[in-house]
Amino acid sequence: MNNNIIDGEIVENPAGLSPTPNPLTSEPKGMFFPEAIAKVIEGKMITKLEWADKNSYGLLKDGRLKIVLKGKEFDWILSDGDLYGSDYIIREEPN
């Protein structure tokens, strides 16, 4: 909880802001990378909740990990954020 003292009184989170969650101590919102990559190997598509483009997703194609961004397919070069992420979800097939 973010508390501040204003005019001698404790005020709970006066700016109304949520603290940035620590990925090592906060509860995951989805799957961790190893679980997510297992789903990719099973043929599923995955996405991350933090990705701004909700149409971006990762998949396995021709034995290579791919990422689709703005409708274009690229080799997915993983970052530390990707490897330590805990917000992966299965992307449903578009209708």
C-alpha positions as a Markdown table, in Angstrom:
| # | Residue | x | y | z |
|---|---|---|---|---|
| 1 | Met | 0.0 | 0.0 | 0.0 |
| 2 | Asn | 1.3 | 3.5 | -0.9 |
| 3 | Asn | 0.8 | 5.7 | 2.1 |
| 4 | Asn | 2.0 | 9.3 | 2.5 |
| 5 | Ile | 1.8 | 11.7 | 5.3 |
| 6 | Ile | 0.0 | 14.9 | 4.3 |
| 7 | Asp | -0.5 | 17.7 | 6.9 |
| 8 | Gly | 0.3 | 15.2 | 9.7 |
| 9 | Glu | -2.2 | 12.6 | 8.6 |
| 10 | Ile | -1.6 | 9.3 | 6.9 |
| 11 | Val | -3.3 | 9.4 | 3.5 |
| 12 | Glu | -3.6 | 6.1 | 1.6 |
| 13 | Asn | -2.3 | 6.4 | -1.9 |
| 14 | Pro | -3.1 | 10.1 | -2.4 |
| 15 | Ala | -2.4 | 10.1 | -6.1 |
| 16 | Gly | -4.6 | 7.1 | -6.7 |
| 17 | Leu | -1.8 | 5.2 | -8.4 |
| 18 | Ser | -1.1 | 1.5 | -8.2 |
| 19 | Pro | 2.4 | 0.5 | -7.5 |
| 20 | Thr | 4.3 | -1.2 | -10.3 |
| 21 | Pro | 4.2 | -4.9 | -9.5 |
| 22 | Asn | 7.4 | -6.7 | -9.0 |
| 23 | Pro | 7.4 | -9.7 | -11.3 |
| 24 | Leu | 9.4 | -11.8 | -8.8 |
| 25 | Thr | 7.0 | -11.3 | -5.9 |
| 26 | Ser | 3.6 | -10.6 | -7.5 |
| 27 | Glu | 1.2 | -13.2 | -8.5 |
| 28 | Pro | 1.4 | -14.2 | -12.2 |
| 29 | Lys | -1.5 | -13.1 | -14.4 |
| 30 | Gly | -1.0 | -15.9 | -16.9 |
| 31 | Met | 1.6 | -18.6 | -17.7 |
| 32 | Phe | 5.3 | -18.4 | -17.2 |
| 33 | Phe | 7.4 | -18.8 | -20.4 |
| 34 | Pro | 8.3 | -22.5 | -20.0 |
| 35 | Glu | 4.6 | -23.4 | -19.7 |
| 36 | Ala | 3.7 | -21.0 | -22.6 |
| 37 | Ile | 6.4 | -22.5 | -24.8 |
| 38 | Ala | 5.1 | -26.0 | -24.1 |
| 39 | Lys | 1.7 | -24.8 | -25.4 |
| 40 | Val | 3.4 | -23.4 | -28.5 |
| 41 | Ile | 5.0 | -26.8 | -29.1 |
| 42 | Glu | 1.5 | -28.3 | -28.9 |
| 43 | Gly | 0.5 | -26.1 | -31.7 |
| 44 | Lys | -1.2 | -23.2 | -29.8 |
| 45 | Met | -0.5 | -19.5 | -30.3 |
| 46 | Ile | 0.4 | -17.4 | -27.3 |
| 47 | Thr | 0.4 | -13.7 | -26.6 |
| 48 | Lys | 1.4 | -11.5 | -23.6 |
| 49 | Leu | -1.0 | -9.3 | -21.7 |
| 50 | Glu | 1.6 | -6.5 | -21.7 |
| 51 | Trp | 1.9 | -6.3 | -25.5 |
| 52 | Ala | 0.1 | -3.2 | -26.7 |
| 53 | Asp | -0.8 | -4.8 | -30.0 |
| 54 | Lys | -3.5 | -7.3 | -29.1 |
| 55 | Asn | -3.1 | -8.9 | -32.5 |
| 56 | Ser | 0.5 | -9.9 | -31.9 |
| 57 | Tyr | 1.2 | -13.5 | -31.1 |
| 58 | Gly | 3.9 | -16.2 | -31.1 |
| 59 | Leu | 3.8 | -19.6 | -32.7 |
| 60 | Leu | 6.0 | -22.4 | -34.0 |
| 61 | Lys | 6.3 | -22.7 | -37.7 |
| 62 | Asp | 8.6 | -25.0 | -39.7 |
| 63 | Gly | 10.5 | -25.8 | -36.4 |
| 64 | Arg | 11.2 | -22.1 | -35.7 |
| 65 | Leu | 9.7 | -19.8 | -33.0 |
| 66 | Lys | 7.9 | -17.0 | -34.8 |
| 67 | Ile | 6.2 | -13.8 | -33.8 |
| 68 | Val | 3.5 | -12.1 | -35.7 |
| 69 | Leu | 3.5 | -8.3 | -35.5 |
| 70 | Lys | 1.1 | -6.1 | -37.4 |
| 71 | Gly | 0.3 | -9.1 | -39.7 |
| 72 | Lys | 3.9 | -9.8 | -40.6 |
| 73 | Glu | 5.8 | -12.9 | -39.4 |
| 74 | Phe | 9.3 | -12.6 | -37.9 |
| 75 | Asp | 11.8 | -14.9 | -36.1 |
| 76 | Trp | 11.1 | -14.3 | -32.4 |
| 77 | Ile | 14.4 | -13.3 | -30.8 |
| 78 | Leu | 13.6 | -13.7 | -27.1 |
| 79 | Ser | 14.5 | -11.0 | -24.6 |
| 80 | Asp | 14.9 | -11.3 | -20.8 |
| 81 | Gly | 11.4 | -9.9 | -20.5 |
| 82 | Asp | 10.1 | -12.7 | -22.7 |
| 83 | Leu | 11.9 | -15.4 | -20.7 |
| 84 | Tyr | 10.9 | -14.1 | -17.3 |
| 85 | Gly | 7.4 | -13.1 | -18.2 |
| 86 | Ser | 4.5 | -14.5 | -16.3 |
| 87 | Asp | 1.6 | -13.0 | -18.4 |
| 88 | Tyr | 1.4 | -15.3 | -21.3 |
| 89 | Ile | -2.0 | -16.5 | -22.4 |
| 90 | Ile | -3.3 | -18.7 | -25.2 |
| 91 | Arg | -4.5 | -16.7 | -28.1 |
| 92 | Glu | -7.7 | -18.0 | -29.5 |
| 93 | Glu | -8.0 | -18.6 | -33.3 |
| 94 | Pro | -9.6 | -15.6 | -35.0 |
| 95 | Asn | -13.2 | -16.1 | -36.2 |
